């Protein structure tokens, strides 16, 4: 699901793809539709995707820095609005 920066409007949603597909592959397919200067935000499944900002993952046997933790909190506060939009779509079965 793709929304505007203020997260009040849905720009694009991919629904009804046949068969199973990894989230990263769906993102790559959708990125082709948008211009090259657009960036996306995603969760840890999208690490390594082009033009995509993700949360910081904790290194093995190490801790995240305070700055990384603060940035993860900031991103999660933005992402929760998208999660709520997904919830509403599922409750009202808009996508089924």
N, C-alpha and C positions, 0 to 999 in steps of 0.2 A: 504494500500500500504506500502511495506517495501522496504527501500533503504539502500545502503551502507552508512557508516558514512560521507563520503564526498558528499553524495547526488547527485552523478552523474550517478549512475546506479540503476535500479530497481531490487531488489532481488526477490520480490514476490508481486503478486497482486491477490486479490480475486475478481473474476468477475462472474456474472451470477448465483448467488445463487437464488434458487426459494423461493418465499415468502419473507415476511419481517423478518428482524433479527436485533437486536440491535447491535450497533458497538462493545460494550463490549463483547458480545457473539462471534462475529466474531474474535475479538482479541484473546480471550481465546482458540478458536479452532486453530488459526494459531500458537499460542505459543507452542502448542504441537509438531509442526514440527521442531522447533529450539531447540538447546541445552539449558540446564538449566542456563548456565552462560551468555546468551544473555539478554540484557535489551532493553526495547522499550521506546520510547517517544510518548506521546499522549496529547490530549487536555483534557478539564475538564470532558468529558464523560467517561474517563478511570480512574478516581480517584478511588483508592481501588483495581485496578487490580494488580496481582502479576507481579513482574519484570518490572513494567512500571513507568516511571517518568512523572509527569504531572506538569502543571503550578500551582502556588499557587492561591487558591481561596480566595477572600476577605471575612473575617469573618463578620457575621451579626453585623451591627452598629459599626464596627471597620475599621481600615485602615491596609493595608499591610505595612510591614516594608520596608525601602529603599533597604535592601538586597534582600527581596522577589521580589520587583518590578524589580530590576536589573536582577535577575535570570529569571523572566518572559520575560523580553525584550530579553535576550540572547536566550531563548528557541523559542520565536516567530521569531527571525531572522533565526534560523535554520529551523523552520517549514515552512517558506515561500517557501523554495525550493521545498518541497514536494507538497505544494499547487499549485505551478507552474507546476509540473509534472502532477498532477491530471487535471489541466486546459488543458494541451496539449493533454492528453489522451481523454478528453471529446470533444475538438475541432475537432480532427482528427478521432473521433469515433473509436478509437482502441479497446475499450472495449464493443462496442455494437454489 
